Amino acid sequence: MTLQATVDLLDRLIAYPTVSTDSNLELIIDLSGRLQSLGARTHIFGDETGSKATLFATLGPDVPGGVLLSGHSDVVPVTDQDWSSDPFQMREAEGRLYGRGTCDMKGFIAASVVMAEHYATLPLKRPVHFAFTYDEETGCLGAQALIPELNRLGIKPDIAIIGEPTEMRVIEGHKGCCEYTTRFEGLEGHGSSPDLGVNAAEYAVRYVTRLMALREDLRARVPDGSRFDPPYTTINIGRIQGGHAHNVIVGKAEVDWEFRPVQTHDLRFVKETMEAFVEQDLLPQMRAVYPLADISTETLGEVVGLEPMSENAARDLVAGLVGANGADVVPFGTEAGLFQQMGMDVVVCGPGSIAQAHKPDEFVSLDQLGACLGMLERLGQKLV
C-alpha cells in the first residue's frame, strides 16, 4: 500500500514540469499542504524573483537535533532529448517508472512525504525534518539560501540524509564543483603596434597558463588517504574566446573554467591564488598602458564537496538501516556539503541510479523505491 501511494504521488510530482529555468511553486505548495495536514510545522522560503521556493517542514517534538530528509525539486531540461513518451507524464513498464525526475530526485521526495504519514502516527522523541529545495541543478542555490534561514530560526538537525540516486548505496563523500567565467577587457589597436594596445587574449592566455601551473600544485596537496579518482583537486579549461581578425589587437576575451575541490582548503587556495595573480601581476601591467583595462570573474556556481569524516553518525545510521558494511565516494556533486558545513553529519543515499539522471527515458525501478521506503520505515523506529 505504501509503495502504491508513493507511485501515485510520484506520478503527481512528475506532472509538475519543474525545470530549473521555470517555477516550482505549485509543487512546493502541494507538498506543504500535504505535510501540514499531518501536523507538520512548515516554512516556505521564496527566492528573489518570487517564482521559486524551498519547503522546510518538521514533524515531531520541537526540540534541537533530529534527522533531515532532503531533496531538490528542480529537474534538468528535456530539450533536444529523444524520449519514448511524454517526460512529464509518468509511465510504468516492466517494473520501471519513466519520467523526468523519477530518479533525480522526485522518487526520494515522494517516498519521504508518503513515509511522513507513518511518522505522524509515531511517538517521536526526535524530530524529522524535510527540505525540498530549488535550483540544485544550477548551483545548489536553494540550499545555499536555506542555510542562513535555518540558522536564523535556530533549527539544526543532527543528521542529514540527501536522497540523490545512489542505488541505495551509502555515500559519505564527493568533490565540490566551482564554475567561473573570467573576462578580460583590454584596448584594441592595429596588430603592427602591439605596445599601443592591451591584448586581452594574451592576458587570457597568461591566466590560463597560471591555472595550468596551479593544477600541478594541487597534485602535491592530495589529502592523505584520499579515495577520490583522481585523488586530488582538478582544474579544467572549458572555453577560451577572443579576437576576430589576424591583425587586430584583441580588446575582449573570455575564459570558462572550473575546478573540483576534494577539500575546502583547496577551494580557498585556488581562489586566493588566482585573485592575487590578477591584482598583483596582470592588472597592474594592463593598466600601465590603459587605465580602464579590467579583469572580472563571474561565479556561475560554487558547490562545496562532502568531505569523508572518520566519525559520521549519519553514515553509521544509514549503513545500519540498509545493511551496508561500508560507505563509498562518488564523482558527482550534491547539496550535502552545504549541510555538512552547517555542522550536521551527512550522508547521501537514495533510490535509482545516477546513470539514468539527465538522460532521455530517465527511470527509477519499483524495487529501488521499495528499498528506499524500507530504509525510511526503519528510520522511524530509531526516532521513537
N, C-alpha and C positions, 0 to 999 in steps of 0.2 A: 504493500500500500504506500509506504514511504517512497519507494522507488518510482512508482507511478505518479505520485504527487510531484516529485522532483522533475520528471519528464514533462509533466503538464506545465509546471512553472517555467522550465527552461524553454519550452515552446513559446510561451508568452514573452520571455525576455529576448529571445532571438528576433521576435517581430518588431522590437524597438531597434531601428537602424542607428545605433549609437556610434557611428563612425567618428573618429576623433575630431574631424572638422565640423561636426554637427552637434546639436544639443542632446544631452542625456537626461533632461529634466523629467520627462514623462516616466522613464524607468525609475528614477530616484523617488519620485512621488509615489509611484506604485509600491515600491518596496518599503518605503517609510510607512505607508498606511497599513501594510501587512504586519510589520513589526509592532507598530503602535497598537494594533488590535490584540496583540499578545501581551500587552502591558509594558512594552519596551519604552525606555526614555530615548527620544530621538533628537538629533540635531542635523540640520541641513545647512551646509556651508557652500554658498554660491561663489562663482568666480567673478571677476570684474565686469564681464560682459552681461552677466545675469542669465546666460544661456546654458551654463553647466554648473554642476554641483556635486559635492561629496555627501553621502549619508553616513552618519555615525550614530549607532544605536547601542543600547545596553539593556540586557536582561539580568535579573538577579539583584543581590543586595548592593546598596550604594556605599561600597567600601573600596579602598585602594586595591590595585592589582587586578587579577583576573586574566582571562585569555582573550586575545583579539583574533577574530577571523577576518581576513582582509582579501579583497579582490578589486580589480579595476573594471569599471562598467563600459569603457570605450573599446572599440574594435577597429581593426585596420580596414582600409577601403577594399572594395571588390572590383574597382575599375580595371578594365582590360584583363580580368581573370575569366577563365573558361569554366564556369560552373555547370554541373549537370542539372541543377534545379535552382529555384529562387533562393539566394543565400540568406534572405531574411524571412523565409518560411521553412521552419524546421521539418526535415524529412527523416523518417525512420526506415532503415533497411538492414537486414541481416545483423541485428544486434548493435547497429551504429546509429547515432543521431547526427545528421548532417545540418550544417548551417554556420553562418559567420558568427564566431564567438562561442561555439559549443564547447570547445576545449580551452579557448583563450579569451576570457575565462569565466563565462557565464554559467558553465556547468557547476563550478565550485560555488558560485553565488547562489544558484538555485538550491543546491544541496544544503548550504548553510541556512538559508531562510526557511526551508522546509523543516530542517532539524530544530530550528528555533521554536517551532510548535511543540516539540518534545521537551526542550529545555524549559519552556514556560510552565510545564507541569511538575518540574523537579524542585525539591527544596534546596536550591543552590546556595552554597556557602561562599562561593566566589563568583563574581560577575562574568558574564560572557558578553564581549563587545563585538560589534560588526562595523567594518569600514568598507564602503563601496565608493571608490574614487573615480575621478575623471582624468583624461589625458595622460594615462600611463604611457601610452604608445608614442607620445610626442615629448617625453622628458619627465615623466612622473610628476606633472605639475599639480595634480590634485592632492597627492600625498604630501608634496612639499608644502602646500598651503595648509594641509590638515595639522601638521605637527605643531605649529605655534598656537593653533586653536585649542588643541588638547592641553598644551602647557598652560594656556590662559584659564582653562576650565579646571585645571588640576587633575586631569584624568591621565593615568599612566598604567596601562596593563603591564603585568609581569612578563607575559609571553605573547608572541605574535606568530600566527600561522598564516603564511601567504600562500594562497591556493593556486599558484601558477601550475600549468600542466607538467608534471614530473613523472607520470605513470605511477603515482603514489609512492615514489621513492623519496627518501628523506634527504633534503639538500641543505647543507649548512654553510655553503659559500659560493659566491660568484664575483666576478670582476665588476668594477664600475664601468661607466661609459660616458665620456665627456666629448662633446662635438662643438666645433667652432668654425667660423668664417673670419679670416683676418684680411682686412682691406688696406691697401697701400695707395696713397694719393701723392703723386709727385708733380712734376712740371714737364709738360710736353715741349718738344722742340725738334729741330732738324737733326737727324742722326749724324750729320757731319760735324756737329758741335756738341758732343756729349757733356762737356763741362758746363754748358749753359743751362742744362736741364737736370731734372731729378728723375731717373729712370725707375718707375715703380716696379717694373718687372725684375730689375736687378736686385732691388731690396727684398722683393718677394723670394727670389732665389736664395739670398743670404739667410732669410728667415727659415726657409725650408732646410737649408744646409745645417742650421743650428738645431732644428728639430731632429734631423737625422743623427747628429752627433749626440744629442740628448738621449736618443733611442739606445745608443750603445752604452751610455752611462747607466741607464736603467737596468741593463743586464747585470750590472755589478751590485744592484740594490735588491736582488731577489731575496725575499724573506726565507729564513731557514725553514725547511720542510714544506715549502710551497707545493700544493697539489694541483695547481692550475697548469694548463697546457696552452702556450708556453708558461713557465712559472713566474715570469717577470712582467712588468707593465710594458705594454706595447704602444707604439705610435704609428699611425698610418696617414699618409698624404693622399687625400681623395681627389683633389682637383686643383689645378693651377691655371689661372686665366689672366690674360692681359695683352694689350697691344693689338694693332690692326694693320700695320704695314712695316716693311723691312727698314725703311729709312726714317721712321718717326720714333723719337724718344717716348717711351710708354708713360702715359700720365696716370693710369689707374691699373691696378692688378688685384687679384683675389686669390686666396688660398683656403681651401676647405681641408680641415684636418681633424683627427680625433685621436684620443688615447684611452686605454682601458686599464685603470689602476688596479693593482692587486692589494693595495693598502692605502689608507687615507694619506699617509705621509707622502706617497708618490704624487698624489693629486696636487698637494701644495707645492711640492718640489718642481713639477713641470710648469705650473702656472707662474710661480715666482721667478723661475729661471728665465722664462720667455718674456715676462714683463720687464725684468731687469735688462735683458738684451735689447729690447725695444727702447727703453728710456735712456739707457747709458751709452748705447752704441749707434743704433740705426737712426733714431730720430735726430740726435744732435748733428749727424753728418748730413741728413736730408735738409734740415732747416738752416744749416750753414749756407746753403745755396738758395733755398726757397723757404722762407719763414712759415708759409702756410701749409707746408707738407705735413702729412699726418699718417699714422698707423692706428687702426682701431680694430678691435676684436669683438665680434658678436658671439655670445654664448647661445647656442641652439639647444643645449641640454647638458646638465651635469648631474648624473645619477651615480651616487656613491655605491660601492660594492658591499657585499655581505661578507665580512671577514670571518673565517672559521675561528672559533674560540675553543680553548681547551675545556672550559666549563660553559655549558649551554643547556639550561633547563628545558628549553623548547625542543631542542634536538632529542634529548633523553625522553621527554614525554611522548613525542610523536613516534619515535622509534618503537617505544613500547606499545603504542596504540596500533601500529601497522605490523608489528612483529619483525622489524628490521634489526639486523645485527650491527649496522653501522650507518654512516652518512656519506654522501658524495658532494662534489662540487660540480658546477655547470658553467658553460661559457656565456649563456645569455643573462641579461640583466632583469631585475625586478625592483619593486619598491622596498624590498626587505631591508636594505642598508639604511634607509631613512629611519625606519623604526628602531633599528639597532643603535643608531646614533642618539636616539631619544632615551636609550638606556634599557630597552627591552631585550630579552633573549628571543631570538628569531630563527625560524626555520621555514623553508619553502617545501610544500607538499600538496599536490592536488591531482585531480583526475585528468586523463588524457595525455597525449604526447606532444612535446614541443615540435616534433617533426610535422605535425598537422597544422600548426599555427601559421597564420598569414597566407595559407595556400588555398586554391580553389578546392571545393568539396571538403572543407575542414569538418572534422567529426570528433565526437567522443563516444566511446563504447558504453553500453549499458553496464558491462562488468566493471568498468572503471568508476562509473557513478555509484554503483553498489558498494564498491570498496571504499569510496570516499564517505558515503553515508555510514558505513560500519565504523570508520575511524571517528567520525563526529559523534556517533552514538556512544561509543566507548569513552570519548572525551567527557561527555555529560556525567558519566559515573565518577570521574575524577574530581568533579566540581561540587559534589554533594557531601 
